[in-house]
């Protein structure tokens, strides 16, 4: 079973949150907070800081969190995912995409009221926790657990367990 650990970063600028548009295999695109897979030998915060710099050009000096965590298991595709989401306490730099993976195509600030429509149709394990956090509706343990059913990226169905 393949296992990933991912760091996600919530970055605010006044009443706006930073989102990145990702280009996925098969031509799909989605929006998420910046972040990515943590490399072997990195802590989540080290990997998150690196990923945010690559994807957005912004340097984050410190983080608080995790503010929430996510676990997802896809038994039909033989993978598990663990996500720690942290919030930046400040940043410097200018928006510039230097993503070596070529996944991030756009970086944009959005007001909170636009996020529900922006995230419409996105994977449940991405949409639900972020919107819950922004609406201050986190579960007591700030953890979200999902089972992902299906084996084709465009036809996955996630359920919260």
C-alpha positions as CSV (number, residue, x, y, z in Angstrom):
1,X,0.0,0.0,0.0
2,X,1.4,3.4,-1.0
3,X,1.4,6.0,1.8
4,X,1.7,9.7,1.4
5,X,2.1,12.5,3.9
6,X,1.1,15.9,2.7
7,X,1.4,19.4,4.2
8,X,-1.2,22.0,3.4
9,X,-0.8,25.7,4.1
10,X,-3.6,28.2,4.9
11,X,-2.2,31.6,4.2
12,X,-4.4,34.7,4.8
13,X,-3.9,38.3,3.6
14,X,-6.5,40.3,5.4
15,X,-9.8,38.7,4.5
16,X,-8.4,36.7,1.6
17,X,-7.0,33.2,1.4
18,X,-4.3,32.0,-1.0
19,X,-5.3,29.2,-3.4
20,X,-3.4,27.4,-6.1
21,X,-4.9,25.8,-9.3
22,X,-3.5,22.3,-9.9
23,X,-3.3,20.6,-13.3
24,X,-3.8,16.9,-12.7
25,X,-3.3,13.8,-14.9
26,X,-6.0,13.4,-17.5
27,X,-6.4,17.1,-17.8
28,X,-8.4,17.7,-14.6
29,X,-7.8,20.9,-12.7
30,X,-8.7,21.7,-9.1
31,X,-8.1,24.4,-6.5
32,X,-6.4,23.8,-3.1
33,X,-4.4,25.6,-0.5
34,X,-0.7,25.5,-1.4
35,X,1.3,22.5,-0.2
36,X,2.3,19.0,-1.2
37,X,4.0,15.7,-0.6
38,X,6.5,15.7,2.2
39,X,9.9,14.2,1.1
40,X,11.7,11.6,3.0
41,X,13.8,13.2,5.7
42,X,11.7,16.3,6.0
43,X,9.3,17.3,8.8
44,X,5.8,18.3,7.7
45,X,6.6,21.9,8.4
46,X,9.9,21.8,6.5
47,X,8.3,20.2,3.5
48,X,5.3,22.5,3.6
49,X,7.5,25.6,3.7
50,X,9.5,24.2,0.7
51,X,6.3,23.4,-1.2
52,X,4.7,26.8,-0.6
53,X,7.9,28.6,-1.8
54,X,7.9,26.5,-5.0
55,X,4.2,26.8,-5.7
56,X,3.7,30.5,-4.8
57,X,7.1,32.2,-4.4
58,X,6.1,33.2,-0.8
59,X,8.5,32.6,2.1
60,X,6.7,31.6,5.3
61,X,8.8,32.1,8.4
62,X,6.5,30.2,10.8
63,X,3.4,28.2,11.1
64,X,0.8,27.3,13.7
65,X,-0.8,24.0,13.8
66,X,-1.7,21.6,12.7
67,X,-5.0,23.4,12.6
68,X,-6.7,20.2,11.3
69,X,-5.7,16.8,10.0
70,X,-7.1,14.5,7.3
71,X,-6.8,10.8,6.7
72,X,-8.0,9.2,3.5
73,X,-7.8,5.5,2.5
74,X,-8.4,4.3,-1.0
75,X,-8.4,0.5,-0.8
76,X,-9.2,-0.1,-4.4
77,X,-6.3,2.0,-5.5
78,X,-4.0,0.7,-2.7
79,X,-3.1,4.1,-1.1
80,X,-3.5,6.0,2.1
81,X,-3.1,9.7,2.6
82,X,-2.3,11.7,5.7
83,X,-2.6,15.5,5.6
84,X,-1.5,18.0,8.2
85,X,-2.8,21.5,7.5
86,X,-1.0,24.5,9.2
87,X,-1.7,28.2,9.1
88,X,1.0,30.7,8.2
89,X,1.7,33.4,10.8
90,X,3.2,35.7,8.2
91,X,4.9,35.6,4.8
92,X,7.2,37.6,2.6
93,X,7.9,37.8,-1.1
94,X,5.9,38.1,-4.3
95,X,3.7,35.6,-6.1
96,X,5.8,33.6,-8.5
97,X,5.2,30.0,-9.6
98,X,8.4,27.9,-9.6
99,X,6.8,24.4,-9.2
100,X,9.3,21.8,-10.3
101,X,6.5,19.3,-10.7
102,X,4.6,21.5,-13.1
103,X,1.3,20.9,-11.4
104,X,0.5,24.5,-10.2
105,X,-0.8,26.6,-13.0
106,X,-2.2,29.6,-11.2
107,X,-2.0,31.3,-7.8
108,X,-4.8,33.6,-6.6
109,X,-6.2,35.3,-3.5
110,X,-9.9,34.6,-2.9
111,X,-12.3,36.1,-0.3
112,X,-13.8,33.5,1.9
113,X,-17.3,34.0,0.5
114,X,-16.0,32.7,-2.9
115,X,-14.6,29.5,-1.6
116,X,-17.7,27.4,-1.5
117,X,-18.3,27.9,-5.3
118,X,-14.6,27.6,-6.1
119,X,-14.5,24.3,-4.3
120,X,-17.8,23.0,-5.7
121,X,-17.1,19.5,-7.2
122,X,-13.7,19.2,-5.6
123,X,-12.7,16.1,-3.6
124,X,-14.6,15.9,-0.4
125,X,-11.4,15.4,1.7
126,X,-10.1,18.8,0.4
127,X,-13.4,20.8,0.4
128,X,-15.1,19.8,3.6
129,X,-12.2,20.3,6.1
130,X,-11.1,23.7,4.7
131,X,-14.7,25.1,4.6
132,X,-15.3,23.7,8.1
133,X,-12.2,25.4,9.4
134,X,-13.1,28.7,7.8
135,X,-16.6,28.5,9.2
136,X,-15.2,27.5,12.7
137,X,-17.0,24.1,12.6
138,X,-14.1,21.7,13.2
139,X,-14.8,18.4,14.9
140,X,-13.6,18.3,18.5
141,X,-10.4,16.5,17.6
142,X,-9.9,18.6,14.4
143,X,-9.5,15.4,12.4
144,X,-11.4,14.3,9.3
145,X,-11.3,10.6,8.2
146,X,-12.4,9.5,4.7
147,X,-12.7,6.3,2.7
148,X,-12.2,6.8,-1.1
149,X,-14.1,4.3,-3.3
150,X,-13.4,3.6,-7.0
151,X,-10.2,3.2,-8.9
152,X,-10.3,5.9,-11.6
153,X,-9.3,9.5,-10.7
154,X,-12.3,11.1,-12.4
155,X,-14.8,8.8,-10.9
156,X,-13.8,8.6,-7.2
157,X,-16.4,8.8,-4.5
158,X,-15.4,9.8,-1.0
159,X,-17.3,9.2,2.2
160,X,-16.6,10.5,5.7
161,X,-16.1,7.8,8.2
